[in-house]
Each structure stands twice: as structure tokens, then as C-alpha cells.
Amino acid sequence: MAEFIVSESAESRQSQIFSLLPSGYQSSIQLKDSTTKSRVGFRGVGVEAFLTSQGVNFPSAPNQAILSEAGLWVLRLSKTEFWLVDLTGELSNSIFLLEQLSQGLADVYRLYCQHSHGMFEISGALGSQMFAKVCGVDLSHDKLAAGSIAQTSIARVNGIIVNVSASDSVSDRYLLCNDVSSSQHLWDALIDAAQEF
């Protein structure tokens, strides 16, 4: 029996979120629904060895993220859980290949974060201030530096916030992943908060 590969047919994905910005939207914060971009998760004590064998570098500690040499963001959510995310929209084949190569490996279990989680990109110099409107965790640069992850509640929705800023001195770009069933609510809350900036 063939295994289900979640990253197949990336070009035919559609987001279930009504993500058009409202008429008259004005903000220094840019919001983008990236739910259809490719990602895959792996969990298990064999994941580090698997990623190493594929030449994928990864953070050494949980709640950290790095941009791999191949261009994928590698999120380490716990000691044994990793997500690989393509924010460029051009590396679906890399994720597809990693999924295929993981099949049948001992202690490497795939996580279907492609279908279980919505994904938003938030950019702008006032992003951390915008998050303060919907999140109780301080996401300012000195608290959540580039490459850091906060697993927290945003507008009463559990989510994963990753600081994917290119600079170590300024936090201006975030990745937000959340349960897809709450994505529309969260999207609307972000629009409302962002319009204050």
C-alpha cells in the first residue's frame, strides 16, 4: 500500500481562509496568507540523524529556528519535533523528497502540519507592537530575537510565532502557524490589530 505524501501537488492547493484585506486597509504591517506554501513536520528520536543524513542543518535547542542552506526554515519545536517550511514557494520538491526519504525509517514519524495548520507571514517594523494587541507574550526584539520561537496564545488561539527576520538587530518579519480550524478568526483579529499601526 502506497503511503500518502502530503507535499504532492503543491500547485493545486487552495487556502480555506478568506484572506483578502478589507477595502481601505491601511497599515505599516503587511499580512500574507501563506497557508498553501509547503511544509512538513517530523517527530521522533531518529529525526536528528535523518536530517543530518540529508544535509539539513537544524537548531541545537527547542524553540529555535534557522534558515537552512537549502533555503528551508527549520523549526525545532521540542527535543524531537521539527518542522521544515518553504517560505519562498519554490522548494516544494525538496519537501516532497524529504517526505519520501523518511518513509519506513525507525523513530521518524511524519506530522501533517501542511493540512493541520494555517500559516501567515507578518512583516513590518511595528510587528511586535501589533502582536501586543493580541498576545500576552512580549515579542519585542530583546525578548524574541531572530530565530526564536514562541508557542503561545494569539487572540485566544494557540499558535507558533517564529521571528524570521533577516537581521539580528531588528525584528520585522514573523511566521505564524495555528490550528487551521481557527485560522479565519485569527486572520480577522490580525487585520483588526494591524490597522492601528
C-alpha positions in Angstrom: 0.0 0.0 0.0 1.4 3.4 -1.0 1.9 6.0 1.7 0.2 9.3 1.5 2.6 12.1 0.6 1.3 15.4 1.9 3.5 17.6 -0.3 2.4 16.3 -3.6 0.6 18.6 -6.0 1.6 21.8 -4.2 0.4 23.9 -7.1 -3.2 22.8 -6.7 -3.6 23.8 -3.0 -6.1 26.4 -2.0 -6.4 28.2 1.3 -9.8 28.0 3.0 -9.2 31.4 4.6 -10.9 34.5 3.2 -7.6 36.4 3.2 -8.4 39.5 1.1 -7.5 42.6 3.0 -10.6 44.8 3.5 -11.2 47.8 1.3 -9.5 50.8 2.8 -7.0 48.7 4.8 -4.1 50.9 5.8 -1.2 49.8 7.9 2.5 49.7 8.1 2.1 46.0 8.9 1.9 43.6 5.9 -0.1 40.4 6.3 0.1 37.5 3.9 -1.8 34.2 4.0 0.9 31.5 3.2 -1.2 28.5 4.2 -0.7 26.9 0.8 3.1 27.0 1.0 4.9 23.7 1.5 5.9 22.4 4.9 6.3 19.1 6.7 6.9 18.0 10.2 8.8 15.1 11.7 8.8 13.8 15.3 10.9 11.1 16.9 14.3 10.3 18.3 15.6 9.4 14.9 14.8 12.8 13.3 18.1 14.5 14.1 20.0 11.6 12.4 17.6 11.7 9.4 18.0 15.4 8.9 21.8 15.2 9.3 21.9 12.4 6.7 20.1 14.7 4.3 22.4 17.6 4.9 19.8 19.7 6.6 21.2 21.8 9.5 18.9 22.4 12.4 18.8 24.3 15.7 20.5 22.7 18.7 17.8 23.7 21.2 13.9 23.7 21.2 12.0 26.8 20.3 14.6 27.9 17.8 14.6 28.2 14.1 17.2 28.6 11.4 17.3 29.2 7.7 18.9 26.1 6.2 21.5 26.3 3.4 18.9 24.9 1.0 16.5 27.8 1.8 14.0 26.0 4.1 13.2 27.3 7.5 13.8 24.6 10.1 11.8 25.0 13.2 12.7 23.0 16.3 9.5 22.9 18.4 10.7 20.4 21.0 13.6 18.0 21.6 12.3 15.6 19.0 9.9 17.7 16.8 10.9 19.6 13.7 9.0 21.4 11.0 10.5 22.3 7.7 8.9 25.3 6.0 9.3 26.7 2.5 8.5 30.5 2.6 9.8 31.0 -0.9 7.1 28.9 -2.5 9.9 27.4 -4.7 11.1 24.4 -2.7 8.1 22.1 -2.7 10.2 19.4 -4.4 12.7 19.5 -1.5 10.0 18.9 1.0 8.4 16.2 -1.2 11.8 14.4 -1.4 12.3 14.6 2.4 8.9 13.1 2.9 9.6 10.3 0.6 13.0 9.5 2.1 11.5 9.4 5.7 9.1 6.6 4.8 9.7 3.5 6.7 12.5 4.9 8.9 12.6 3.8 12.5 11.8 6.6 15.0 10.9 9.2 12.4 7.2 10.0 12.2 5.7 12.5 9.8 3.5 15.3 11.1 0.9 16.6 8.7 1.3 20.3 9.6 0.6 21.1 5.9 -3.1 20.3 6.5 -3.5 20.8 10.2 -2.1 24.4 10.4 -2.7 27.7 8.7 0.4 29.8 8.1 0.7 33.6 8.0 3.6 35.9 7.3 3.6 39.2 9.2 6.1 41.9 8.3 6.8 45.5 9.3 8.9 47.3 11.9 6.0 47.6 14.3 5.1 43.9 14.2 5.9 43.2 17.8 3.8 46.1 18.9 0.9 44.8 16.8 1.3 41.4 18.4 1.0 43.1 21.8 -2.6 43.8 20.9 -3.5 40.1 20.5 -0.8 38.2 22.5 0.2 38.3 26.2 3.8 37.4 25.4 6.4 40.1 24.9 7.6 39.7 21.3 9.9 42.7 21.2 13.4 42.0 19.7 15.2 41.8 23.1 12.7 39.1 24.2 12.2 37.2 20.9 15.3 37.6 18.8 15.6 36.5 15.2 15.4 32.7 15.0 13.4 32.4 18.3 10.0 30.7 18.6 7.2 31.4 21.0 4.4 28.8 21.4 1.6 30.8 22.9 -1.9 32.1 22.5 -2.7 34.7 20.0 -6.3 36.2 20.0 -7.3 33.2 22.2 -5.9 30.8 19.6 -2.9 28.5 20.3 -0.1 29.2 17.8 3.5 29.2 17.0 5.2 32.5 16.3 8.7 32.4 14.7 10.9 35.5 14.3 12.2 35.0 10.8 13.8 38.5 10.5 16.9 38.6 8.3 18.7 40.9 10.8 19.9 40.1 14.3 19.3 43.8 15.3 15.7 44.4 14.0 12.6 42.2 14.3 10.5 43.0 11.3 9.2 39.6 10.0 7.3 36.8 11.7 5.8 33.5 10.7 2.6 32.5 12.5 1.3 28.9 12.4 -2.0 28.0 14.1 -4.7 25.3 14.0 -6.4 25.6 10.6 -9.9 25.5 12.2 -9.2 28.8 13.9 -7.3 30.5 11.1 -10.2 32.7 9.8 -10.8 34.1 13.3 -7.0 34.7 13.8 -6.7 36.4 10.4 -9.6 38.7 11.2 -8.0 39.6 14.6 -4.7 40.3 13.0 -6.3 42.6 10.4 -8.1 44.5 13.2 -4.9 44.8 15.3 -2.7 45.8 12.3 -4.9 48.7 11.3 -3.9 50.6 14.4 -0.3 50.8 13.0 
